[in-house]
Amino acid sequence: MPEKNADTEEASIVLIDGVCHLCGWLTTFIIPRDPEGRFRFAPLQSDIGRKLLEKGGLDAHRLDTVVLIEKGRYYTESAAALRILRRLRFPWPAVYLFIAVPAPLRNKLYRYVAKNRYRWFGRDDHCLVPTPEIRGRFL
């Protein structure tokens, strides 16, 4: 279910699993490659994260996908990841070509990584605490 309608503001919002090291790495990967600051972030586990998930009709307890809210639409799994990469500085938009791969195949790989992310990359006991330099990018 890659897309859902929503009436969020114009900012693009990335919801991540706040205790997952891979998701934290994704956040720190995006920020320097998004010098215009188009992306804002929130943990899926946070109050605002849960409210945004509910607003988009998504399960507020589902923590196994990155969620991108862009122009009032909700994207999950590989569609979210590819749409994020498309809006970063060169060369990352080229990766968006993988959108041509059928979603069931892309999402099968995405789910495999998501299922194993804690084992492969680790996890924390609490949500990511942003540094003072990037705190303004978090909701």
The first five atom37 places (N, CA, C, CB, O) and aatype in JSON, in Angstrom:
{
  "aatype": [12, 14, 6, 11, 2, 0, 3, 16, 6, 6, 0, 15, 9, 19, 10, 9, 3, 7, 19, 4, 8, 10, 4, 7, 17, 10, 16, 16, 13, 9, 9, 14, 1, 3, 14, 6, 7, 1, 13, 1, 13, 0, 14, 10, 5, 15, 3, 9, 7, 1, 11, 10, 10, 6, 11, 7, 7, 10, 3, 0, 8, 1, 10, 3, 16, 19, 19, 10, 9, 6, 11, 7, 1, 18, 18, 16, 6, 15, 0, 0, 0, 10, 1, 9, 10, 1, 1, 10, 1, 13, 14, 17, 14, 0, 19, 18, 10, 13, 9, 0, 19, 14, 0, 14, 10, 1, 2, 11, 10, 18, 1, 18, 19, 0, 11, 2, 1, 18, 1, 17, 13, 7, 1, 3, 3, 8, 4, 10, 19, 14, 16, 14, 6, 9, 1, 7, 1, 13, 10],
  "atom_mask": [
    [1, 1, 1, 1, 1],
    [1, 1, 1, 1, 1],
    [1, 1, 1, 1, 1],
    [1, 1, 1, 1, 1],
    [1, 1, 1, 1, 1],
    [1, 1, 1, 1, 1],
    [1, 1, 1, 1, 1],
    [1, 1, 1, 1, 1],
    [1, 1, 1, 1, 1],
    [1, 1, 1, 1, 1],
    [1, 1, 1, 1, 1],
    [1, 1, 1, 1, 1],
    [1, 1, 1, 1, 1],
    [1, 1, 1, 1, 1],
    [1, 1, 1, 1, 1],
    [1, 1, 1, 1, 1],
    [1, 1, 1, 1, 1],
    [1, 1, 1, 0, 1],
    [1, 1, 1, 1, 1],
    [1, 1, 1, 1, 1],
    [1, 1, 1, 1, 1],
    [1, 1, 1, 1, 1],
    [1, 1, 1, 1, 1],
    [1, 1, 1, 0, 1],
    [1, 1, 1, 1, 1],
    [1, 1, 1, 1, 1],
    [1, 1, 1, 1, 1],
    [1, 1, 1, 1, 1],
    [1, 1, 1, 1, 1],
    [1, 1, 1, 1, 1],
    [1, 1, 1, 1, 1],
    [1, 1, 1, 1, 1],
    [1, 1, 1, 1, 1],
    [1, 1, 1, 1, 1],
    [1, 1, 1, 1, 1],
    [1, 1, 1, 1, 1],
    [1, 1, 1, 0, 1],
    [1, 1, 1, 1, 1],
    [1, 1, 1, 1, 1],
    [1, 1, 1, 1, 1],
    [1, 1, 1, 1, 1],
    [1, 1, 1, 1, 1],
    [1, 1, 1, 1, 1],
    [1, 1, 1, 1, 1],
    [1, 1, 1, 1, 1],
    [1, 1, 1, 1, 1],
    [1, 1, 1, 1, 1],
    [1, 1, 1, 1, 1],
    [1, 1, 1, 0, 1],
    [1, 1, 1, 1, 1],
    [1, 1, 1, 1, 1],
    [1, 1, 1, 1, 1],
    [1, 1, 1, 1, 1],
    [1, 1, 1, 1, 1],
    [1, 1, 1, 1, 1],
    [1, 1, 1, 0, 1],
    [1, 1, 1, 0, 1],
    [1, 1, 1, 1, 1],
    [1, 1, 1, 1, 1],
    [1, 1, 1, 1, 1],
    [1, 1, 1, 1, 1],
    [1, 1, 1, 1, 1],
    [1, 1, 1, 1, 1],
    [1, 1, 1, 1, 1],
    [1, 1, 1, 1, 1],
    [1, 1, 1, 1, 1],
    [1, 1, 1, 1, 1],
    [1, 1, 1, 1, 1],
    [1, 1, 1, 1, 1],
    [1, 1, 1, 1, 1],
    [1, 1, 1, 1, 1],
    [1, 1, 1, 0, 1],
    [1, 1, 1, 1, 1],
    [1, 1, 1, 1, 1],
    [1, 1, 1, 1, 1],
    [1, 1, 1, 1, 1],
    [1, 1, 1, 1, 1],
    [1, 1, 1, 1, 1],
    [1, 1, 1, 1, 1],
    [1, 1, 1, 1, 1],
    [1, 1, 1, 1, 1],
    [1, 1, 1, 1, 1],
    [1, 1, 1, 1, 1],
    [1, 1, 1, 1, 1],
    [1, 1, 1, 1, 1],
    [1, 1, 1, 1, 1],
    [1, 1, 1, 1, 1],
    [1, 1, 1, 1, 1],
    [1, 1, 1, 1, 1],
    [1, 1, 1, 1, 1],
    [1, 1, 1, 1, 1],
    [1, 1, 1, 1, 1],
    [1, 1, 1, 1, 1],
    [1, 1, 1, 1, 1],
    [1, 1, 1, 1, 1],
    [1, 1, 1, 1, 1],
    [1, 1, 1, 1, 1],
    [1, 1, 1, 1, 1],
    [1, 1, 1, 1, 1],
    [1, 1, 1, 1, 1],
    [1, 1, 1, 1, 1],
    [1, 1, 1, 1, 1],
    [1, 1, 1, 1, 1],
    [1, 1, 1, 1, 1],
    [1, 1, 1, 1, 1],
    [1, 1, 1, 1, 1],
    [1, 1, 1, 1, 1],
    [1, 1, 1, 1, 1],
    [1, 1, 1, 1, 1],
    [1, 1, 1, 1, 1],
    [1, 1, 1, 1, 1],
    [1, 1, 1, 1, 1],
    [1, 1, 1, 1, 1],
    [1, 1, 1, 1, 1],
    [1, 1, 1, 1, 1],
    [1, 1, 1, 1, 1],
    [1, 1, 1, 1, 1],
    [1, 1, 1, 1, 1],
    [1, 1, 1, 1, 1],
    [1, 1, 1, 1, 1],
    [1, 1, 1, 1, 1],
    [1, 1, 1, 0, 1],
    [1, 1, 1, 1, 1],
    [1, 1, 1, 1, 1],
    [1, 1, 1, 1, 1],
    [1, 1, 1, 1, 1],
    [1, 1, 1, 1, 1],
    [1, 1, 1, 1, 1],
    [1, 1, 1, 1, 1],
    [1, 1, 1, 1, 1],
    [1, 1, 1, 1, 1],
    [1, 1, 1, 1, 1],
    [1, 1, 1, 1, 1],
    [1, 1, 1, 1, 1],
    [1, 1, 1, 1, 1],
    [1, 1, 1, 0, 1],
    [1, 1, 1, 1, 1],
    [1, 1, 1, 1, 1],
    [1, 1, 1, 1, 1]
  ],
  "atom_positions": [
    [[0.83, -1.17, 0.0], [0.0, 0.0, 0.0], [0.88, 1.24, 0.0], [-0.95, 0.0, 1.2], [1.03, 1.88, 1.04]],
    [[1.45, 1.59, -1.12], [2.4, 2.67, -1.15], [1.82, 4.05, -0.99], [3.12, 2.61, -2.38], [2.56, 4.94, -0.57]],
    [[0.58, 4.3, -1.3], [0.08, 5.66, -1.25], [-1.24, 5.72, -0.49], [-0.1, 6.21, -2.65], [-2.07, 4.81, -0.58]],
    [[-1.42, 6.79, 0.25], [-2.69, 7.1, 0.92], [-2.86, 8.59, 0.87], [-2.72, 6.57, 2.4], [-1.88, 9.33, 0.92]],
    [[-4.07, 9.05, 0.77], [-4.32, 10.5, 0.77], [-4.21, 11.04, 2.19], [-5.71, 10.82, 0.18], [-4.48, 10.35, 3.17]],
    [[-3.81, 12.29, 2.27], [-3.72, 12.98, 3.55], [-3.78, 14.46, 3.27], [-2.43, 12.61, 4.33], [-3.56, 14.88, 2.13]],
    [[-4.07, 15.25, 4.27], [-4.07, 16.69, 4.06], [-3.03, 17.34, 4.96], [-5.46, 17.28, 4.33], [-3.34, 18.24, 5.74]],
    [[-1.79, 16.88, 4.83], [-0.7, 17.46, 5.61], [-0.2, 18.71, 4.93], [0.45, 16.45, 5.79], [-0.53, 18.97, 3.77]],
    [[0.6, 19.49, 5.64], [1.18, 20.7, 5.06], [2.14, 20.34, 3.93], [1.91, 21.53, 6.15], [2.38, 19.15, 3.69]],
    [[2.68, 21.32, 3.26], [3.52, 21.11, 2.09], [4.88, 20.47, 2.39], [3.75, 22.42, 1.4], [5.47, 19.87, 1.49]],
    [[5.38, 20.58, 3.61], [6.68, 19.99, 3.94], [6.63, 18.48, 3.74], [7.09, 20.33, 5.39], [5.61, 17.84, 4.0]],
    [[7.74, 17.93, 3.28], [7.85, 16.47, 3.17], [8.3, 15.94, 4.52], [8.84, 16.05, 2.02], [9.28, 16.41, 5.09]],
    [[7.59, 14.96, 5.02], [7.87, 14.41, 6.34], [8.28, 12.96, 6.19], [6.63, 14.54, 7.27], [7.62, 12.18, 5.49]],
    [[9.38, 12.6, 6.84], [9.87, 11.24, 6.84], [9.68, 10.69, 8.25], [11.38, 11.16, 6.4], [10.22, 11.22, 9.21]],
    [[8.9, 9.62, 8.35], [8.69, 8.94, 9.63], [9.57, 7.7, 9.63], [7.17, 8.56, 9.84], [9.53, 6.88, 8.71]],
    [[10.38, 7.56, 10.69], [11.31, 6.44, 10.79], [11.12, 5.72, 12.12], [12.76, 6.93, 10.65], [10.56, 6.27, 13.07]],
    [[11.59, 4.5, 12.17], [11.64, 3.75, 13.42], [12.73, 4.4, 14.26], [11.93, 2.21, 13.18], [13.92, 4.3, 13.94]],
    [[12.35, 5.06, 15.32], [13.27, 5.85, 16.12], [14.31, 5.07, 16.89], [0.0, 0.0, 0.0], [15.27, 5.66, 17.38]],
    [[14.17, 3.75, 17.02], [15.15, 2.96, 17.76], [16.06, 2.15, 16.84], [14.45, 2.03, 18.73], [17.0, 1.51, 17.31]],
    [[15.79, 2.17, 15.55], [16.53, 1.37, 14.58], [17.78, 2.12, 14.11], [15.64, 1.02, 13.37], [17.68, 3.28, 13.69]],
    [[18.94, 1.48, 14.19], [20.18, 2.11, 13.75], [20.17, 2.38, 12.25], [21.36, 1.24, 14.11], [20.7, 3.41, 11.82]],
    [[19.6, 1.5, 11.45], [19.52, 1.73, 10.01], [18.68, 2.96, 9.71], [18.93, 0.49, 9.3], [19.03, 3.76, 8.84]],
    [[17.59, 3.12, 10.41], [16.72, 4.29, 10.2], [17.41, 5.57, 10.65], [15.39, 4.11, 10.96], [17.27, 6.61, 10.0]],
    [[18.14, 5.5, 11.75], [18.91, 6.66, 12.2], [19.97, 7.02, 11.18], [0.0, 0.0, 0.0], [20.21, 8.2, 10.91]],
    [[20.61, 6.01, 10.6], [21.6, 6.26, 9.56], [20.93, 6.92, 8.36], [22.29, 4.95, 9.14], [21.49, 7.84, 7.77]],
    [[19.73, 6.45, 7.99], [19.01, 7.04, 6.86], [18.8, 8.53, 7.1], [17.65, 6.33, 6.64], [18.98, 9.35, 6.19]],
    [[18.41, 8.89, 8.29], [18.19, 10.3, 8.63], [19.48, 11.09, 8.46], [17.66, 10.44, 10.06], [19.47, 12.16, 7.85]],
    [[20.58, 10.58, 9.01], [21.84, 11.3, 8.91], [22.41, 11.27, 7.49], [22.85, 10.71, 9.89], [23.28, 12.07, 7.15]],
    [[21.94, 10.35, 6.66], [22.31, 10.32, 5.24], [21.54, 11.4, 4.48], [22.03, 8.92, 4.63], [22.11, 12.09, 3.63]],
    [[20.26, 11.54, 4.78], [19.41, 12.49, 4.05], [19.81, 13.93, 4.33], [17.94, 12.27, 4.43], [19.93, 14.73, 3.4]],
    [[20.01, 14.28, 5.58], [20.18, 15.69, 5.98], [21.26, 16.42, 5.19], [20.49, 15.76, 7.45], [20.97, 17.5, 4.67]],
    [[22.49, 15.92, 5.07], [23.48, 16.69, 4.32], [23.25, 16.7, 2.81], [24.85, 16.15, 4.6], [23.79, 17.54, 2.09]],
    [[22.45, 15.77, 2.33], [22.14, 15.7, 0.9], [20.86, 16.45, 0.54], [22.04, 14.26, 0.46], [20.4, 16.43, -0.6]],
    [[20.29, 17.1, 1.55], [19.07, 17.9, 1.4], [19.36, 19.3, 1.95], [17.85, 17.23, 2.15], [18.77, 19.71, 2.94]],
    [[20.27, 20.03, 1.28], [20.68, 21.33, 1.84], [19.56, 22.36, 1.91], [21.8, 21.88, 1.02], [19.66, 23.31, 2.69]],
    [[18.5, 22.19, 1.13], [17.38, 23.12, 1.19], [16.47, 22.83, 2.39], [16.56, 23.05, -0.09], [15.58, 23.62, 2.7]],
    [[16.7, 21.71, 3.06], [15.9, 21.37, 4.23], [14.45, 21.04, 3.91], [0.0, 0.0, 0.0], [13.55, 21.41, 4.66]],
    [[14.22, 20.36, 2.79], [12.85, 20.03, 2.38], [12.23, 18.93, 3.23], [12.84, 19.61, 0.94], [11.01, 18.84, 3.34]],
    [[13.08, 18.1, 3.84], [12.57, 16.99, 4.63], [12.58, 17.32, 6.12], [13.4, 15.72, 4.38], [13.52, 17.92, 6.63]],
    [[11.5, 16.94, 6.8], [11.39, 16.99, 8.25], [11.24, 15.54, 8.71], [10.16, 17.9, 8.72], [10.82, 14.68, 7.94]],
    [[11.59, 15.27, 9.96], [11.64, 13.91, 10.46], [10.88, 13.77, 11.77], [13.08, 13.47, 10.65], [10.75, 14.72, 12.54]],
    [[10.38, 12.56, 11.99], [9.77, 12.21, 13.27], [9.83, 10.7, 13.44], [8.29, 12.73, 13.36], [9.67, 9.96, 12.47]],
    [[10.06, 10.24, 14.65], [9.99, 8.8, 14.91], [8.56, 8.3, 14.78], [10.55, 8.47, 16.3], [7.61, 8.98, 15.17]],
    [[8.41, 7.11, 14.24], [7.1, 6.47, 14.17], [6.5, 6.32, 15.57], [7.2, 5.1, 13.49], [5.28, 6.37, 15.73]],
    [[7.36, 6.13, 16.58], [6.9, 5.89, 17.94], [6.45, 7.16, 18.67], [7.99, 5.23, 18.72], [5.83, 7.07, 19.73]],
    [[6.75, 8.31, 18.12], [6.42, 9.56, 18.8], [4.93, 9.87, 18.69], [7.24, 10.71, 18.23], [4.23, 9.3, 17.85]],
    [[4.46, 10.77, 19.53], [3.05, 11.17, 19.46], [2.7, 11.72, 18.09], [2.73, 12.22, 20.54], [1.68, 11.36, 17.51]],
    [[3.55, 12.6, 17.58], [3.26, 13.17, 16.26], [3.34, 12.11, 15.17], [4.23, 14.31, 15.96], [2.56, 12.13, 14.23]],
    [[4.29, 11.17, 15.3], [4.4, 10.08, 14.34], [3.13, 9.24, 14.31], [0.0, 0.0, 0.0], [2.6, 8.94, 13.23]],
    [[2.64, 8.87, 15.48], [1.4, 8.07, 15.56], [0.21, 8.85, 15.01], [1.11, 7.65, 17.02], [-0.63, 8.29, 14.31]],
    [[0.13, 10.14, 15.33], [-0.98, 10.96, 14.82], [-0.94, 11.05, 13.3], [-0.93, 12.37, 15.43], [-1.98, 10.95, 12.65]],
    [[0.24, 11.23, 12.74], [0.36, 11.31, 11.28], [0.01, 9.98, 10.63], [1.77, 11.74, 10.88], [-0.63, 9.95, 9.57]],
    [[0.43, 8.87, 11.24], [0.07, 7.56, 10.7], [-1.45, 7.37, 10.7], [0.74, 6.44, 11.51], [-2.03, 6.93, 9.71]],
    [[-2.07, 7.7, 11.83], [-3.53, 7.56, 11.92], [-4.22, 8.47, 10.92], [-4.01, 7.89, 13.34], [-5.21, 8.07, 10.29]],
    [[-3.72, 9.69, 10.76], [-4.3, 10.63, 9.8], [-4.26, 10.06, 8.39], [-3.56, 11.97, 9.86], [-5.17, 10.3, 7.6]],
    [[-3.21, 9.32, 8.06], [-3.07, 8.71, 6.75], [-3.73, 7.35, 6.63], [0.0, 0.0, 0.0], [-3.63, 6.7, 5.59]],
    [[-4.4, 6.89, 7.69], [-5.06, 5.59, 7.64], [-4.11, 4.42, 7.75], [0.0, 0.0, 0.0], [-4.44, 3.3, 7.36]],
    [[-2.92, 4.67, 8.29], [-1.93, 3.61, 8.46], [-1.94, 3.12, 9.91], [-0.51, 4.11, 8.08], [-2.33, 3.85, 10.82]],
    [[-1.51, 1.89, 10.1], [-1.44, 1.29, 11.43], [-0.39, 2.01, 12.26], [-1.12, -0.23, 11.34], [0.79, 2.0, 11.92]],
    [[-0.81, 2.64, 13.35], [0.1, 3.41, 14.21], [1.08, 2.52, 14.97], [-0.71, 4.25, 15.19], [2.0, 3.03, 15.6]],
    [[0.89, 1.21, 14.93], [1.79, 0.29, 15.62], [2.77, -0.38, 14.66], [0.99, -0.77, 16.36], [3.63, -1.16, 15.07]],
    [[2.64, -0.07, 13.39], [3.53, -0.67, 12.39], [4.84, 0.11, 12.35], [2.85, -0.69, 10.97], [4.85, 1.29, 12.02]],
    [[5.93, -0.55, 12.69], [7.23, 0.12, 12.78], [8.21, -0.42, 11.74], [7.8, -0.04, 14.17], [9.4, -0.12, 11.82]],
    [[7.74, -1.21, 10.79], [8.65, -1.87, 9.86], [8.76, -1.2, 8.5], [8.22, -3.28, 9.68], [9.16, -1.84, 7.53]],
    [[8.4, 0.07, 8.42], [8.54, 0.78, 7.16], [8.85, 2.25, 7.39], [7.28, 0.64, 6.33], [8.41, 2.85, 8.37]],
    [[9.61, 2.81, 6.47], [9.77, 4.25, 6.46], [8.51, 4.79, 5.78], [11.1, 4.71, 5.7], [7.97, 4.17, 4.86]],
    [[8.04, 5.94, 6.24], [6.85, 6.56, 5.67], [7.26, 7.95, 5.2], [5.66, 6.63, 6.7], [7.87, 8.72, 5.94]],
    [[6.9, 8.26, 3.97], [7.12, 9.59, 3.43], [5.76, 10.23, 3.2], [7.95, 9.55, 2.1], [4.9, 9.66, 2.53]],
    [[5.56, 11.41, 3.76], [4.35, 12.18, 3.53], [4.77, 13.36, 2.67], [3.66, 12.65, 4.89], [5.55, 14.22, 3.09]],
    [[4.23, 13.39, 1.47], [4.66, 14.37, 0.48], [3.44, 14.93, -0.23], [5.65, 13.75, -0.52], [2.7, 14.18, -0.88]],
    [[3.23, 16.22, -0.12], [2.1, 16.89, -0.77], [0.78, 16.18, -0.48], [2.33, 16.96, -2.27], [-0.05, 15.99, -1.37]],
    [[0.61, 15.78, 0.78], [-0.64, 15.18, 1.2], [-0.81, 13.72, 0.86], [0.0, 0.0, 0.0], [-1.9, 13.17, 1.06]],
    [[0.21, 13.08, 0.35], [0.13, 11.66, 0.03], [1.12, 10.88, 0.89], [0.41, 11.41, -1.47], [2.19, 11.38, 1.23]],
    [[0.74, 9.67, 1.23], [1.58, 8.82, 2.07], [2.19, 7.72, 1.2], [0.75, 8.21, 3.24], [1.51, 7.05, 0.43]],
    [[3.51, 7.55, 1.35], [4.24, 6.51, 0.64], [4.96, 5.66, 1.68], [5.25, 7.11, -0.4], [5.47, 6.17, 2.67]],
    [[4.99, 4.37, 1.45], [5.66, 3.45, 2.37], [6.61, 2.55, 1.58], [4.62, 2.6, 3.15], [6.62, 2.54, 0.35]],
    [[7.39, 1.8, 2.32], [8.3, 0.8, 1.79], [9.19, 1.36, 0.68], [7.52, -0.38, 1.26], [9.7, 2.47, 0.82]],
    [[9.38, 0.62, -0.4], [10.33, 1.04, -1.43], [9.91, 2.32, -2.13], [10.5, -0.07, -2.45], [10.76, 3.1, -2.54]],
    [[8.62, 2.55, -2.27], [8.16, 3.8, -2.91], [8.62, 5.01, -2.09], [6.61, 3.82, -3.06], [9.05, 6.01, -2.66]],
    [[8.55, 4.91, -0.76], [9.01, 6.01, 0.1], [10.51, 6.21, -0.05], [8.65, 5.73, 1.58], [10.97, 7.34, -0.24]],
    [[11.27, 5.13, 0.02], [12.72, 5.23, -0.08], [13.15, 5.83, -1.42], [13.36, 3.85, 0.1], [14.02, 6.7, -1.46]],
    [[12.56, 5.36, -2.5], [12.93, 5.87, -3.82], [12.53, 7.32, -4.01], [12.28, 5.02, -4.91], [13.28, 8.1, -4.61]],
    [[11.38, 7.7, -3.5], [10.94, 9.1, -3.63], [11.83, 10.04, -2.81], [9.47, 9.25, -3.17], [12.07, 11.18, -3.22]],
    [[12.32, 9.56, -1.67], [13.26, 10.36, -0.88], [14.55, 10.56, -1.68], [13.55, 9.68, 0.49], [15.03, 11.69, -1.81]],
    [[15.12, 9.47, -2.2], [16.36, 9.55, -2.95], [16.23, 10.46, -4.17], [16.81, 8.16, -3.38], [17.18, 11.15, -4.55]],
    [[15.07, 10.45, -4.78], [14.83, 11.28, -5.97], [14.99, 12.76, -5.67], [13.42, 11.0, -6.53], [15.33, 13.54, -6.56]],
    [[14.74, 13.17, -4.43], [14.78, 14.6, -4.09], [16.09, 15.04, -3.45], [13.65, 14.92, -3.16], [16.22, 16.19, -3.02]],
    [[17.06, 14.14, -3.37], [18.36, 14.49, -2.81], [19.29, 15.02, -3.89], [19.0, 13.29, -2.1], [18.97, 14.98, -5.08]],
    [[20.44, 15.51, -3.46], [21.45, 16.02, -4.39], [22.0, 14.9, -5.27], [22.59, 16.68, -3.62], [22.02, 13.73, -4.87]],
    [[22.46, 15.28, -6.47], [23.08, 14.34, -7.4], [24.18, 13.56, -6.67], [23.66, 15.09, -8.63], [24.92, 14.16, -5.89]],
    [[24.31, 12.27, -6.9], [23.75, 11.42, -7.95], [22.51, 10.64, -7.53], [24.79, 10.46, -8.4], [22.0, 9.83, -8.31]],
    [[22.01, 10.86, -6.33], [20.96, 10.02, -5.76], [19.66, 9.99, -6.55], [20.67, 10.46, -4.39], [18.99, 8.96, -6.52]],
    [[19.26, 11.04, -7.23], [18.02, 10.94, -8.02], [18.05, 9.85, -9.09], [17.74, 12.27, -8.69], [16.99, 9.36, -9.5]],
    [[19.23, 9.45, -9.53], [19.33, 8.39, -10.54], [18.8, 7.06, -10.02], [20.78, 8.23, -10.99], [18.34, 6.23, -10.81]],
    [[18.86, 6.85, -8.72], [18.37, 5.6, -8.14], [16.86, 5.45, -8.35], [18.7, 5.54, -6.63], [16.32, 4.34, -8.33]],
    [[16.18, 6.58, -8.56], [14.72, 6.54, -8.77], [14.35, 5.7, -9.99], [14.17, 7.95, -8.93], [13.19, 5.32, -10.13]],
    [[15.28, 5.42, -10.87], [14.99, 4.55, -12.02], [14.45, 3.19, -11.59], [16.26, 4.37, -12.86], [13.74, 2.54, -12.35]],
    [[14.79, 2.77, -10.38], [14.3, 1.49, -9.87], [12.79, 1.48, -9.64], [15.02, 1.14, -8.59], [12.22, 0.43, -9.36]],
    [[12.15, 2.63, -9.75], [10.7, 2.69, -9.64], [10.06, 1.87, -10.77], [10.19, 4.16, -9.68], [8.91, 1.45, -10.66]],
    [[10.82, 1.65, -11.85], [10.33, 0.85, -12.98], [10.21, -0.64, -12.62], [11.25, 1.02, -14.18], [9.49, -1.38, -13.29]],
    [[10.92, -1.06, -11.59], [10.8, -2.45, -11.12], [9.44, -2.58, -10.46], [11.97, -2.84, -10.11], [9.06, -1.72, -9.66]],
    [[8.69, -3.62, -10.78], [7.37, -3.77, -10.17], [7.41, -3.71, -8.64], [6.74, -5.08, -10.61], [8.28, -4.31, -8.0]],
    [[6.46, -2.98, -8.08], [6.42, -2.78, -6.62], [6.47, -4.07, -5.83], [5.16, -2.02, -6.26], [7.17, -4.11, -4.81]],
    [[5.78, -5.14, -6.23], [5.88, -6.37, -5.43], [7.31, -6.89, -5.31], [5.0, -7.46, -6.04], [7.69, -7.41, -4.25]],
    [[8.1, -6.76, -6.35], [9.5, -7.21, -6.28], [10.33, -6.26, -5.41], [10.11, -7.29, -7.7], [11.09, -6.71, -4.56]],
    [[10.17, -4.95, -5.62], [10.91, -3.98, -4.8], [10.58, -4.16, -3.33], [10.59, -2.54, -5.24], [11.46, -4.15, -2.48]],
    [[9.29, -4.31, -3.03], [8.86, -4.39, -1.64], [9.24, -5.71, -0.98], [7.36, -4.2, -1.55], [9.41, -5.77, 0.24]],
    [[9.39, -6.76, -1.77], [9.86, -8.03, -1.2], [11.27, -7.84, -0.65], [9.83, -9.16, -2.27], [11.56, -8.29, 0.46]],
    [[12.14, -7.2, -1.4], [13.49, -6.92, -0.92], [13.45, -5.96, 0.26], [14.36, -6.33, -2.06], [14.15, -6.16, 1.25]],
    [[12.62, -4.92, 0.17], [12.49, -3.95, 1.26], [12.08, -4.67, 2.55], [11.46, -2.85, 0.89], [12.67, -4.44, 3.6]],
    [[11.08, -5.53, 2.47], [10.58, -6.24, 3.67], [11.63, -7.17, 4.26], [9.32, -7.03, 3.33], [11.7, -7.35, 5.47]],
    [[12.44, -7.78, 3.39], [13.5, -8.66, 3.86], [14.5, -7.88, 4.71], [14.22, -9.34, 2.68], [14.89, -8.32, 5.8]],
    [[14.91, -6.72, 4.21], [15.84, -5.87, 4.97], [15.16, -5.38, 6.25], [16.32, -4.66, 4.11], [15.76, -5.41, 7.33]],
    [[13.91, -4.93, 6.15], [13.18, -4.43, 7.32], [13.04, -5.5, 8.41], [11.78, -3.92, 6.91], [13.17, -5.22, 9.6]],
    [[12.79, -6.72, 7.98], [12.62, -7.83, 8.93], [13.92, -8.11, 9.7], [12.16, -9.1, 8.19], [13.87, -8.53, 10.86]],
    [[15.05, -7.88, 9.07], [16.35, -8.21, 9.66], [17.13, -6.99, 10.15], [17.18, -8.94, 8.67], [18.27, -7.13, 10.58]],
    [[16.54, -5.82, 10.1], [17.28, -4.58, 10.38], [17.86, -4.53, 11.79], [16.39, -3.39, 10.17], [18.99, -4.06, 11.96]],
    [[17.14, -4.99, 12.79], [17.68, -4.94, 14.16], [18.87, -5.9, 14.3], [16.57, -5.3, 15.19], [19.87, -5.55, 14.92]],
    [[18.75, -7.08, 13.73], [19.81, -8.08, 13.83], [21.06, -7.6, 13.1], [19.34, -9.42, 13.26], [22.17, -7.76, 13.6]],
    [[20.88, -7.01, 11.91], [22.03, -6.6, 11.11], [22.64, -5.27, 11.55], [21.63, -6.5, 9.67], [23.86, -5.11, 11.53]],
    [[21.8, -4.33, 11.94], [22.28, -2.97, 12.2], [22.17, -2.55, 13.67], [21.51, -2.0, 11.36], [22.8, -1.57, 14.08]],
    [[21.38, -3.27, 14.46], [21.23, -2.96, 15.87], [20.06, -2.03, 16.15], [0.0, 0.0, 0.0], [19.39, -1.53, 15.24]],
    [[19.83, -1.82, 17.43], [18.75, -0.95, 17.87], [19.08, -0.36, 19.22], [17.42, -1.72, 17.94], [19.94, -0.86, 19.94]],
    [[18.4, 0.73, 19.54], [18.57, 1.39, 20.83], [17.36, 1.1, 21.71], [18.76, 2.91, 20.65], [16.35, 0.58, 21.23]],
    [[17.47, 1.42, 22.98], [16.36, 1.25, 23.91], [15.4, 2.42, 23.87], [16.88, 1.05, 25.31], [14.29, 2.33, 24.41]],
    [[15.81, 3.52, 23.25], [14.99, 4.73, 23.2], [15.13, 5.36, 21.82], [15.4, 5.74, 24.32], [16.03, 5.01, 21.06]],
    [[14.25, 6.26, 21.5], [14.25, 6.9, 20.19], [15.47, 7.79, 20.0], [12.98, 7.72, 20.01], [16.06, 8.3, 20.96]],
    [[15.82, 7.96, 18.76], [16.91, 8.83, 18.35], [16.73, 10.23, 18.92], [17.02, 8.89, 16.83], [15.65, 10.81, 18.82]],
    [[17.77, 10.75, 19.52], [17.75, 12.12, 20.03], [18.6, 12.95, 19.08], [18.28, 12.22, 21.53], [19.81, 12.73, 18.99]],
    [[17.98, 13.89, 18.36], [18.75, 14.65, 17.38], [19.77, 15.57, 18.04], [17.82, 15.47, 16.51], [19.57, 16.07, 19.15]],
    [[20.87, 15.77, 17.34], [21.9, 16.68, 17.82], [21.38, 18.11, 17.7], [23.23, 16.5, 17.04], [20.43, 18.36, 16.95]],
    [[21.98, 19.06, 18.41], [21.53, 20.45, 18.29], [21.57, 20.97, 16.85], [22.38, 21.34, 19.18], [20.73, 21.79, 16.47]],
    [[22.53, 20.51, 16.05], [22.67, 20.98, 14.68], [21.48, 20.59, 13.79], [23.95, 20.43, 14.08], [21.14, 21.31, 12.86]],
    [[20.86, 19.45, 14.08], [19.77, 18.97, 13.23], [18.4, 18.99, 13.93], [20.06, 17.58, 12.75], [17.4, 18.59, 13.33]],
    [[18.36, 19.44, 15.17], [17.12, 19.42, 15.94], [15.98, 20.13, 15.23], [17.35, 20.06, 17.29], [14.83, 19.7, 15.33]],
    [[16.27, 21.2, 14.51], [15.23, 21.96, 13.8], [14.58, 21.19, 12.66], [0.0, 0.0, 0.0], [13.54, 21.6, 12.16]],
    [[15.17, 20.08, 12.25], [14.62, 19.27, 11.18], [13.61, 18.24, 11.69], [15.73, 18.57, 10.43], [12.98, 17.54, 10.9]],
    [[13.46, 18.14, 13.02], [12.57, 17.16, 13.62], [11.29, 17.81, 14.1], [13.26, 16.45, 14.78], [11.3, 18.94, 14.6]],
    [[10.18, 17.09, 13.95], [8.88, 17.59, 14.4], [8.68, 17.28, 15.88], [7.73, 16.95, 13.56], [7.64, 17.62, 16.45]]
  ]
}
